[in-house]
Every structure is written in C-alpha cells, then in structure tokens.
Amino acid sequence: MGRLQRLGGARRLAIAVVLAAASTMTINARAEVAAADPIDAAMRACLARSDMSSTAGQLQCMEKARFGWQAAMNTAWQQLLAKLPPARRKVWEESQTRWQASRDAQAPLLDAVFATAHGAMYQIGEADMQLQPVRDRALALRSAAAGAATGATAPVRPRACSADALCEHATFDMNRYYHRLQTKLPARARPTLVQAQRAWNAYLVAATAVTDERGRVDIIGARVATLKRLSETVGND
C-alpha cells in the first residue's frame, strides 16, 4: 500500500491539494523555487504527521505555512526596497499596496464561495487558496530582490494587452470564468466578486509598471486559475 493510501482522509486530501498546487505553478518565481524550500518542506512534514491527521490538524499545518510565507514575503520586501533606486521604489510600493488590497478584497469572496460548499475537502481547499497567493508574492519579491542585487535593469514596460496575443487570450479566459462565477454565485454574494475583481484589476495595472509581458501574462494566468477553481467550487455539497 502506498504512503498516501495509508494516510487518513483529511491528511491525504491536504497533501493532494499541496501537490496539485505545486504541479500547476505558472508564475515564474514559483517555478524557480527549490523543491526543498524549508517552509514547504515543513508543511509537508506537518501534513504527514499522525497527530495532525484530522481536518483541524491539516488546517493548522497550512495556516502555519501561510504565516511562514507571510514572514518570508515581508523579509523579501524589505530586501527589495533597500536595493531599489527612489524612482523604482515608488512604483514597487504602489504595486505592493495594490497587491495587499487585492488580497484583502479576495478574502470575503473566498468566504462567500466556500460557504456554498460543504465538507473537509472544501475547508482545505479554502486554506490552500489563502496560502498560495502569499507564497506566490513572497517568491516574486525574492526574485525581484535577487535581480536588484545583481544590478538587473528594470523590465521593458509591456505593450498594451490588445497588442499582445498571449495577454488577450489570458484576459478572454479570465473574463469567461469571471462571468461563469458571477452567474453561479448567490445574488447576495455577487458584490463581493465585483469588489474583488476591481481590486485585482488595480493590482494588475500597478504590477504592469514593474514587470514585463511574460510576467503580466503570468499574473493574469494565476487569476484565471483562481476564478476557474472558484467557479467549479461554488454550490458543491
């Protein structure tokens, strides 16, 4: 019998969620992270412990990892700021402010979606969707700080999305899943989706000033994955 088969249901589910998230990384910084990153390794070890096999235990493991990535993000942010010239610091500060506002606006949307679904797998799924954006941002800031340390030049500002076929395609997919989610959400929850998307759009605009075309497509692609996952979750029992 394989190791995952021997694990308890909640533990098996949580590890599957973590492995699935790792296998679908789209943002460059996430793809470059070492497989043995201490925070990820500690979470996997926690998820595999017999005394953490309950759903509550698995959620605790994931919450601890989220706090770890939050601390890593804060450290990377301070390292990046220390290496940026004043002009670049200003646009990065705007990007970080907008990212934080987007994350804050996302929380009520997650609550609204997962309130319509029931079962341990959805509790673990929501915890994962709270964890991964913080992990993504920490790794993106680490990558930016490393680039600044080597004297890398600022990325070429992307063309308009309408002039970039990849950006247009990703945006089309994002809008498709946005409207699918909007249709499936209870009417009372739809304003939370509108607010979350508005905050995310503001983040994308700010991020465009500190990334290149590939980075912009990665950011939109991550949003596509989020909206798709939420649209497939809402209303499930």
Backbone as a ProteinNet text record, in pm:
[ID]
protein_1_A
[PRIMARY]
MGRLQRLGGARRLAIAVVLAAASTMTINARAEVAAADPIDAAMRACLARSDMSSTAGQLQCMEKARFGWQAAMNTAWQQLLAKLPPARRKVWEESQTRWQASRDAQAPLLDAVFATAHGAMYQIGEADMQLQPVRDRALALRSAAAGAATGATAPVRPRACSADALCEHATFDMNRYYHRLQTKLPARARPTLVQAQRAWNAYLVAATAVTDERGRVDIIGARVATLKRLSETVGND
[TERTIARY]
84.7	0	87.4	58.7	137.8	117.9	211.9	208.1	79.9	35.9	-86.3	-207.6	-207.2	-320	-327.9	-213.9	-213.6	-254.6	-251.6	-282.6	-432.2	-469	-608.9	-668.8	-803.1	-869.8	-832.3	-839.5	-808.2	-662.9	-573.6	-431.6	-403.6	-464.7	-445	-494.3	-608	-665.6	-577.2	-528.5	-445.5	-316.3	-253.7	-130.2	-158	-272	-307.6	-325.7	-387.5	-406.2	-271.9	-179.6	-47.5	27.9	23.3	93.7	33.5	-100	-165.2	-125.3	-120.2	-79.4	63.3	150	289.2	303	214.4	225.9	167.6	93.4	30	84.7	207.3	268	284	240.6	253.7	339.8	348.6	427.1	574.6	658.6	798.9	867.6	842.5	910.2	875.1	751.4	711.4	780.8	792.5	853.4	1000.7	1064	1207.2	1240.8	1142.6	1172.6	1222.4	1319	1372.1	1264.2	1263	1160.9	1168.8	1287.3	1305.5	1300.4	1225.8	1212.8	1169.3	1236.6	1207.2	1060.9	993.6	853.2	767.3	787.7	712.2	744	872.9	914.2	852.3	851	792.4	642.3	574.1	431.5	404.2	481	459.7	483.2	586.8	613.8	499.5	447.1	335.3	211.9	182.3	65	73.5	196	214.6	216.4	212.7	218.4	85.5	95.5	-25.8	-108.7	-43	-117.5	-178.8	-157.3	-217.9	-309.3	-360.9	-435.7	-580.2	-631	-768.1	-773.2	-894.4	-909.1	-854.6	-884.5	-833.8	-681.6	-620.9	-475.8	-416.5	-478.4	-429.8	-441.1	-552	-569.5	-465.2	-431	-329.3	-193.3	-160.9	-35.1	-29.2	-139.4	-143.2	-141	-205.5	-204.7	-63.9	6.9	143.9	231.6	211.8	287.5	254.5	126.7	88.1	156.4	162.3	231.8	380.8	436.5	577.1	604	513.5	530.9	504.6	415.7	392.7	521.4	587	713	819.8	823.6	920.6	893.6	766.6	729.9	775.5	752.4	791.7	943.5	1017.6	1163.4	1209.8	1153.2	1191.4	1156.5	1044.4	1001.9	1101.7	1145.7	1242.8	1376.8	1415.8	1539.9	1530.7	1415.1	1397	1401.1	1328.7	1325.5	1465.1	1548	1681.9	1770.8	1733.7	1818.2	1765.4	1648.1	1586.8	1623.8	1646.3	1661.1	1525.7	1524.8	1399.8	1286.4	1315.2	1208.4	1144.2	1224.8	1170.5	1100.1	1149.3	1087	941.5	915	779	681.9	720.1	627.7	612	719.5	708	617.9	627.4	541.1	394.4	366.4	228.9	183.5	271.4	238.5	208.4	291.5	270.8	142.4	115.8	-8.2	-130.4	-126.1	-238.7	-250.7	-137.5	-144.4	-212.3	-174.6	-234	-383.9	-422.7	-565.1	-640.8	-579.2	-642.6	-658.8	-555.7	-565.6	-675	-684	-787.8	-927.4	-943.1	-1073.6	-1108.5	-1007.8	-1031.9	-1089.6	-1054.7	-1097	-1249.4	-1328	-1473.5	-1528.3	-1462.6	-1506.6	-1485.9	-1369.5	-1345.6	-1449.5	-1475.9	-1575.6	-1712.3	-1749.8	-1880.4	-1890.2	-1783.6	-1785.3	-1786.9	-1696.7	-1685.3	-1800.2	-1875.1	-1995.9	-2102.7	-2093.1	-2191.1	-2150.4	-2031.2	-1980.8	-1956.3	-1971.2	-1962	-1870.8	-1797.8	-1710.1	-1566.5	-1488.4	-1349.9	-1267	-1294.4	-1212.4	-1223.5	-1340.4	-1357.8	-1293.3	-1291.4	-1218.6	-1070.3	-1017.3	-875.9	-850.6	-946.3	-932.2	-926.7	-1009.9	-1007.5	-875.6	-826.7	-698.7	-586.5	-592	-490.9	-499.4	-620.1	-636.6	-601.5	-594.3	-543.4	-390.8	-336.4	-191.8	-117.8	-165.9	-87.8	-57.6	-152	-117.2	-4.9	-1.5	105.5	238.1	235.1	355.4	403.6	311.1	345.7	413.1	353.9	406.7	543.9	561.1	691.6	799.5	768.4	866.3	891.8	787.6	805.6	895.3	875.4	957.8	1100.9	1116.7	1251.6	1324.7	1254.4	1314.2	1351.6	1262.1	1289.8	1407.8	1416.4	1527.7	1659.3	1656.5	1778	1820.5	1723.3	1755.1	1812.1	1755.6	1805.7	1947.2	1976.6	2109.2	2215.9	2178.7	2274.8	2281.3	2204.3	2206.3	2124.2	2030	1945.3	1865.9	1852.5	1778.1	1628.3	1554.4	1408.9	1353.8	1249.2	1191.6	1132.5	1131.9	1070.6	919.8	863.2	719.4	639.5	545.5	469.5	390.8	369.8	279.7	137.3	47.8	-93.5	-135.4	-223.7	-266.9	-325.5	-392.1	-453.2	-349.8	-223.7	-116.3	-36.9	-76.1	-6.5	-106	-87.8	-184.2	-199.1	-88.8	-96.9	-177.9	-157.3	-232.1	-380.6	-410.8	-551.7	-618.7	-548.1	-605.4	-630.3	-530.3	-545.4	-660.3	-672.5	-780.6	-917.1	-925.5	-1050.2	-1090.6	-994.9	-1023.7	-1065.6	-997.5	-1031.2	-1175	-1211.8	-1347.5	-1452	-1416.5	-1510.3	-1538.1	-1434.4	-1455.2	-1514.4	-1484.6	-1546.3	-1697.8	-1743.2	-1887.3	-1952.3	-1880.3	-1934.5	-1952.9	-1854	-1864.3	-1974.7	-1983.4	-2087	-2226.6	-2245	-2374.9	-2409.4	-2308.5	-2333.2	-2341.7	-2283.7	-2286.6	-2428.8	-2466.4	-2592.9	-2591.4	-2706.3	-2713.6	-2653	-2673.5	-2622.9	-2470.2	-2405.5	-2259.4	-2191.3	-2268.2	-2206.1	-2129.7	-2175.2	-2095.1	-1953.6	-1935.4	-1800	-1709.8	-1766.6	-1689.8	-1652	-1746.8	-1719.8	-1608.7	-1615.4	-1515.2	-1378.3	-1377.8	-1250.3	-1185.6	-1267.3	-1211.5	-1163.7	-1235.7	-1193.8	-1057.9	-1042	-914.4	-803.3	-835.4	-733.6	-694	-788.6	-757.7	-662.9	-685.6	-597.2	-457.1	-450.1	-318.5	-249.2	-322.6	-262.4	-204.2	-277.5	-228.2	-97.6	-94.7	26.3	140.8	109.6	213.7	273.6	195.3	244.6	363.9	373.1	484.9	614.4	606.4	726.8	753.7	685.2	706.2	713.3	738.6	741.4	616.9	609.6	489.3	466.1	573.3	558.2	505.7	560.7	514.2	368.4	326.4	185.7	95.4	134.2	54.2	49.7	161.3	162.1	63	58.4	-33.9	-178.8	-208.4	-344.3	-375.4	-276.6	-297.2	-330.3	-265.3	-296.7	-440.2	-484.4	-622.6	-721.6	-687.2	-771.4	-788.5	-677.3	-682.8	-769.2	-758.6	-838.8	-987.6	-1025	-1166.5	-1222.9	-1143.2	-1188	-1215.8	-1122.6	-1138.9	-1260.8	-1280.6	-1396.9	-1526.5	-1526.8	-1648.9	-1684.2	-1583.6	-1607.2	-1642	-1621.3	-1646.7	-1784.2	-1827.2	-1947.7	-2068.7	-2142.9	-2264.4	-2246.3	-2122.2	-2098.7	-2129.1	-2181.6	-2210.1	-2130.1
-119.7	0	123.5	222.4	344.8	432.4	526.1	611.2	691.8	751.3	830.9	746.1	619.3	532.3	501.3	503.5	471.3	590.8	709.7	828.7	844.2	916.8	945.1	1030.6	1034	1104.3	1250.7	1324.8	1467	1489.3	1406.7	1422	1392.7	1286.3	1250.1	1361.9	1420.4	1528	1651.8	1688.9	1808.5	1793.7	1676.7	1654.7	1658	1602.7	1606.2	1749.7	1833.9	1975	2043.4	2017.1	2078.5	2034.1	1904	1853.3	1908.5	1920.7	1975.3	2120.8	2196.9	2337.4	2347.4	2260.4	2263.7	2226.9	2140.4	2093.4	2191.4	2292.7	2386.9	2527.6	2541.3	2673.4	2740.3	2865.8	2939.1	3063.2	3118.8	3239.3	3202.9	3278.3	3244.9	3222.4	3309.9	3297.9	3167.7	3122.8	2995.8	2880.1	2888.6	2779.2	2763.6	2872.7	2868.5	2825.9	2818.5	2788.2	2645	2625.4	2490.9	2402.8	2275.1	2181.8	2164.8	2186.2	2163.7	2294.3	2393	2516.2	2481.9	2538.1	2499.3	2513.8	2617.3	2635.1	2525.3	2495.8	2388.2	2253.5	2229.5	2101.1	2083.2	2191	2182.4	2156.1	2216.5	2191.6	2047	1994.8	1855.5	1760.7	1789	1704.6	1713.5	1833.6	1852.9	1778.2	1786.9	1720.1	1568.2	1515.9	1370.9	1316.1	1403.9	1357.5	1293.3	1184.4	1113.1	1195.4	1278.3	1358.6	1483.4	1503.4	1616.5	1566.9	1446.3	1383.1	1430.5	1497.4	1547.9	1667.9	1703.7	1823.5	1946	1957.5	2071.4	2072.5	1955.7	1947.3	1987	1940.5	1975.3	2125.6	2183.8	2328.6	2405	2352	2415.1	2413	2301.4	2291.1	2395.7	2410.1	2504.3	2648.7	2674.5	2809.6	2847.2	2752.8	2779.1	2810.6	2736.7	2763.2	2901.8	2939.3	3072.1	3182.1	3165.7	3264.2	3267.3	3148.3	3141.8	3216.6	3198.8	3269.5	3418.9	3455.5	3597.8	3661.9	3592.9	3644.4	3651.1	3547.8	3546.5	3660.1	3687.4	3798.1	3930.9	3951	4076.3	4095.8	3986.9	3994.8	4029.1	3959.4	3985.3	4127.8	4178.2	4313.6	4416.3	4398.3	4490.8	4482.8	4362.5	4346.2	4416.2	4402.6	4467.6	4618.9	4673.3	4818.8	4876	4802.6	4852.1	4859.8	4786.4	4780.1	4862.4	4921.8	4994.8	5142	5202.4	5347.8	5411.7	5537.8	5602.9	5593.7	5614.6	5612.8	5475.1	5371.4	5235.6	5198	5250.5	5218.1	5262.8	5378.5	5432.7	5342.1	5292.9	5208.6	5072	5022.9	4895.6	4909	5022.1	5044	5046.9	5108	5108.9	4967.7	4889.1	4750.8	4669.5	4687.1	4610.7	4652.9	4783	4831.9	4773.7	4771.8	4718.8	4568.4	4499.7	4355.3	4326.5	4399.5	4379	4408.8	4515.1	4548.2	4438.9	4382.6	4274	4150.3	4119.1	4003.4	4024.1	4144.8	4172.5	4160.8	4207.4	4200.3	4057.8	3974.4	3835.1	3753.4	3788.9	3709.6	3695.1	3803.4	3785.9	3703.1	3710.3	3629	3481.6	3446.3	3306.2	3258.7	3341.8	3304	3282.3	3370.6	3358.7	3232.8	3200.6	3080.7	2954.1	2945.5	2822.8	2805.4	2911.7	2897.6	2818.7	2808.9	2734.2	2589.1	2550.8	2414	2354.4	2225.2	2160.8	2038.7	2018.1	1902.5	1943.4	1848.1	1874.8	1920	1863.1	1897.8	2045.6	2105.5	2246.9	2336.1	2290.8	2366.2	2370.7	2257.4	2250.6	2329.1	2324	2399.6	2549	2598.5	2741.2	2779.9	2694.3	2722.5	2730.6	2643.6	2645.6	2774.7	2821.1	2942.8	3068.2	3056.4	3165.2	3161.8	3041.2	3022.3	3058	3007.2	3016.6	3159.4	3254	3390.8	3452.9	3423.4	3476.9	3412.9	3283.5	3212.6	3270.6	3288.8	3345.8	3482.2	3566.3	3701.8	3699.9	3614.4	3604.3	3565.3	3469.8	3423.3	3528.4	3599.9	3706.6	3816.9	3851.8	3955.5	3907.4	3780.2	3723.8	3734.4	3698.6	3703.1	3846.6	3941.1	4080.9	4132.9	4094.1	4137.9	4081.2	3955.4	3894.5	3966.5	4002.7	4075.6	4212.4	4279.9	4412.5	4404.2	4295.4	4278.6	4259.6	4202.1	4178.6	4295	4400.5	4517.1	4501.2	4407.4	4386	4512.5	4542.5	4662.1	4639.6	4747.4	4737.9	4673.1	4591.9	4527.1	4628.9	4590.7	4676.5	4679.4	4798.2	4810.4	4737.2	4653.8	4576.1	4664	4609.5	4674.1	4668.6	4740.6	4728	4582.4	4537.3	4397.4	4363.9	4459.3	4435.5	4408.7	4444.9	4421.4	4295.9	4225.8	4105	3988.8	3896.7	3787.8	3701.9	3675.8	3593.9	3664	3793.1	3869.9	3872.2	3892.9	3893.9	3759.7	3651.6	3518.3	3492.2	3527.9	3507.2	3591.4	3713.4	3801.4	3746.9	3691.5	3629.7	3516.8	3430.3	3320	3371.6	3475.1	3530.9	3582.9	3656.6	3710.9	3600	3493.6	3381.2	3318.6	3293.8	3232.9	3331.6	3458.9	3559.7	3557.3	3557.6	3559	3426.7	3317.7	3189.6	3190.7	3242	3250.5	3346.4	3457.1	3555.9	3496.1	3415.2	3353.3	3251.3	3177	3069.2	3117	3232.8	3283	3323.6	3306.2	3363	3514	3571	3713.8	3800.6	3762.5	3844.8	3847.1	3746.6	3737.9	3802.8	3838.7	3890.9	4021.3	4111.3	4233.1	4203.5	4094.1	4062	4024.8	3960.3	3927.3	4054.1	4144.8	4270.9	4347.6	4356	4429.5	4362.4	4229.1	4156.8	4174.8	4169.2	4183.7	4326.7	4422.7	4561.9	4583.9	4527.5	4540.9	4468	4351.5	4277.8	4355.5	4415.5	4495.3	4610.2	4673.9	4782.7	4729.3	4609.5	4547.8	4518.6	4466.9	4435.7	4561.5	4671.8	4797	4837.8	4829.1	4867.6	4771	4642.8	4542.6	4556.1	4605.5	4621.2	4716.4	4805.7	4900.9	4838.5	4717.5	4655.5	4516.7	4483.1	4352.6	4365.8	4252	4251.8	4181.5	4159.3	4099.1	3957.3	3882.3	3745.9	3747.2	3838.8	3848.6	3888.5	3978.7	4019.3	3901.7	3822	3704.6	3605.3	3590.9	3501.5	3548.1	3679.7	3733.6	3708.2	3732.3	3707.7	3559	3476.3	3331.8	3281.1	3337.7	3299.3	3338.5	3452.5	3494.3	3402.7	3361.7	3265.2	3139.6	3087.4	2964.6	2983.3	3100.9	3128	3131.8	3206.4	3218	3085	3010.3	2878.1	2787.3	2784.8	2699.2	2739.4	2869.9	2916.4	2883.3	2898.8	2870.4	2721.8	2636.4	2492.3	2448.1	2536.9	2503.4	2550.2	2667.9	2728.1	2635.2	2617.3	2537.8	2388.9	2342.1	2198.3	2154.4	2036.2	1977.9	1850.3
0	0	0	-89.4	-99.1	22.2	38.4	156.3	164.8	51.7	54.9	90	49	79.2	227.6	297.4	439.7	524.7	466.8	544.4	566	672	696.8	587.7	580.6	472.4	462.8	574	568.7	531.5	588	558.9	412.3	360.4	220.1	128.9	164.3	84.3	87.6	206.1	217.2	138.7	146	71.4	-77.7	-119.4	-260.9	-308.6	-225.2	-259.9	-276.4	-183.1	-188.5	-312.9	-343.7	-460.9	-589	-592.6	-711.5	-732.5	-623.8	-635.2	-687.3	-637.5	-681.5	-828.1	-876.9	-1015.3	-1115.5	-1068.8	-1160.7	-1146.6	-1097.2	-1081.8	-1217.2	-1225.6	-1350.8	-1337.6	-1218.7	-1201.1	-1198	-1268.4	-1282.4	-1149.2	-1053.9	-925.6	-857.4	-869.6	-809.3	-878.8	-1009.9	-1084.3	-1050.1	-1006.7	-980.6	-837.2	-749.1	-609.7	-595.8	-508.7	-485.2	-425.8	-468.1	-420	-269.4	-210.1	-67	11.8	-36.1	40.3	182.3	283	421.1	461.4	413.5	452.1	392.2	264.1	200.1	262.9	288.6	346.7	485	563.6	697.3	689.2	591.7	578.1	538.4	442.8	402.6	519.8	599	715.2	816.2	835.1	928.1	880	751.3	695.3	710	712.9	718.7	861	960.3	1099.7	1140.8	1212.7	1255.6	1352.6	1434.4	1531.5	1469.6	1338.1	1267.8	1156.2	1171	1062.1	1050.4	1153	1145	1052.3	1011.8	928.6	1000.9	1130.6	1208.3	1208.9	1221.2	1220.9	1087.9	980.7	847.5	821.8	866.1	850.6	931.6	1048.4	1131	1061	995.5	921	809.6	739	627.5	676	788.7	845.2	890.2	949.6	992.5	871.3	762.1	640.7	584.5	590.3	540.9	621.7	752.7	835	801	772.8	734	605	506.2	379	395.2	487.2	514	566.8	659.4	713.5	604.7	518.9	409.4	312.1	287.4	198.6	257.6	385.3	448.6	443.2	465.2	459.1	317.9	218	79.2	38.3	88.7	55.8	108.9	231.1	288.9	215.3	175.6	99.7	-35.7	-99.9	-230	-216.4	-119.4	-100.7	-80.3	-5.7	25	-99	-204.4	-323.6	-440.5	-423.8	-534.3	-532.4	-649.2	-655	-624.8	-581.8	-539.4	-641	-769	-869.3	-879.3	-876.4	-884	-754.3	-642.9	-514.4	-512.6	-569.4	-568.1	-643.1	-762.1	-838.5	-772.7	-709.4	-638.1	-515.3	-447.4	-330.8	-372.4	-486.8	-537	-570.9	-631.8	-664.9	-538.9	-436.1	-313.2	-242.5	-241.1	-179.5	-249.7	-382.8	-459.5	-443	-430	-407	-272.7	-170.7	-38.8	-40.6	-111.6	-120.9	-195.4	-297.7	-372	-284.9	-208.1	-118.5	-15	39.6	139.6	78.8	-45.5	-111.6	-151.7	-166	-204.6	-89.5	33.8	148.8	158.9	147.7	152.9	37.2	-78.6	-191.4	-163.3	-108.7	-72.4	28.3	128.1	228.6	164	70.9	6	-78	-150.3	-235.3	-150.3	-53.8	23.7	122.7	149.5	231.1	157.6	25.5	-53.1	-74.4	-24.3	-40.9	97	107.5	238.5	232.1	341.2	350.7	378	431.8	469.7	351.4	233.6	117.7	83.3	110	78	183.6	308.3	410.5	377.1	334.6	298.1	169.6	76.6	-46.6	-20.3	69.9	101.4	167.7	257	321.5	217.9	119.3	13.5	-67.6	-94.1	-172.8	-93.2	37.9	120.1	126.2	120.9	130.7	2.9	-110.7	-234	-279.9	-272.7	-315.3	-233	-103.3	-18.7	-58.4	-83.8	-129.3	-261.9	-355.1	-485.6	-470.1	-386.4	-371.5	-305.3	-205.7	-140	-240.6	-326.2	-423.4	-531.1	-570.2	-668.3	-612.4	-486	-425.2	-403.7	-369.9	-358.8	-492.4	-598.7	-731.3	-768.6	-739.1	-769.9	-688.9	-561.8	-477.4	-528.5	-572.6	-627.3	-754.6	-838.4	-960.7	-931.4	-831.9	-795.5	-740.7	-669.9	-611.3	-718	-831.2	-939.5	-1036.8	-1007.4	-1094.3	-1219.5	-1219.1	-1336.9	-1366.9	-1492.9	-1532.3	-1515.3	-1508.4	-1498	-1624.1	-1612.4	-1730.3	-1826.9	-1954.4	-2055.1	-2030	-2024.6	-1996.6	-2104.2	-2064.7	-2163.5	-2259.9	-2377.9	-2473.6	-2418.9	-2482.8	-2447	-2463.2	-2375.3	-2381.3	-2518.4	-2581	-2712.3	-2820.1	-2795	-2891.2	-2859.3	-2755.2	-2709.4	-2712.7	-2806.8	-2825.6	-2700.7	-2631.2	-2510.3	-2401.4	-2389.5	-2289.8	-2324.2	-2450.2	-2492.6	-2465.5	-2496.1	-2476.2	-2327.5	-2243.7	-2099.8	-2044.8	-2093.3	-2048	-2089	-2209.3	-2254.4	-2159.8	-2126.3	-2034.4	-1897.8	-1850.9	-1720	-1719.3	-1821.7	-1827.6	-1836.9	-1907.6	-1920.7	-1784.7	-1707.1	-1575.8	-1476	-1492.8	-1406.8	-1424.6	-1547.6	-1572.5	-1531.4	-1545.4	-1500	-1349.6	-1277.1	-1132	-1091.3	-1158.1	-1126.9	-1141.6	-1245	-1268.6	-1161.3	-1113.4	-1017.9	-872.8	-843.8	-706.4	-666.6	-540.3	-493	-514.3	-544.3	-576.2	-466.7	-341.6	-230.9	-225.1	-285.9	-280.8	-400.8	-502.1	-624.5	-603.5	-516.4	-493.4	-444.1	-369.6	-322.7	-439.9	-541.5	-661.5	-736.9	-751.6	-821.9	-751	-618.8	-541.7	-551.1	-544.1	-551.9	-688.1	-794	-928.3	-952.7	-898.9	-913.9	-845.9	-726.6	-655.2	-729.7	-786.6	-862.8	-988.1	-1056.1	-1175.3	-1140.6	-1026.4	-983.8	-956.8	-899.5	-877.7	-1010.1	-1107.6	-1237.2	-1301.3	-1294.7	-1351.4	-1283.1	-1149.6	-1075.6	-1103.6	-1114.5	-1138.8	-1277.6	-1371.8	-1508.7	-1513.8	-1417.4	-1414.3	-1363.9	-1306.8	-1250.6	-1309.1	-1417.5	-1477.4	-1628.4	-1695.7	-1841.3	-1893.6	-2023.4	-2081.1	-2030.1	-2016.7	-1965.4	-1822.2	-1740.8	-1603.5	-1595.3	-1683.5	-1685.4	-1719.5	-1817.9	-1854.5	-1738.6	-1666.6	-1550.7	-1444.1	-1421.1	-1321.2	-1364	-1490.3	-1539.4	-1536.1	-1571.8	-1568.8	-1429.7	-1328.7	-1191.2	-1155.5	-1208	-1182.1	-1253.5	-1374	-1446.1	-1361.6	-1309	-1229.3	-1105.4	-1042.7	-923.4	-955.7	-1058.3	-1093.6	-1142.4	-1213.7	-1260.4	-1141.1	-1048.1	-930.5	-848.9	-831.3	-756	-829	-960.9	-1036.9	-1032.7	-1014.8	-1006.9	-864.8	-768.3	-628.2	-581.4	-626.4	-572.4	-592.2	-482.6	-488.2	-469.2	-448.4	-431.6	-288.6	-276.5	-144.1	-125.9
[MASK]
+++++++++++++++++++++++++++++++++++++++++++++++++++++++++++++++++++++++++++++++++++++++++++++++++++++++++++++++++++++++++++++++++++++++++++++++++++++++++++++++++++++++++++++++++++++++++++++++++++++++++++++++++++++++++++++++++++++++++++++

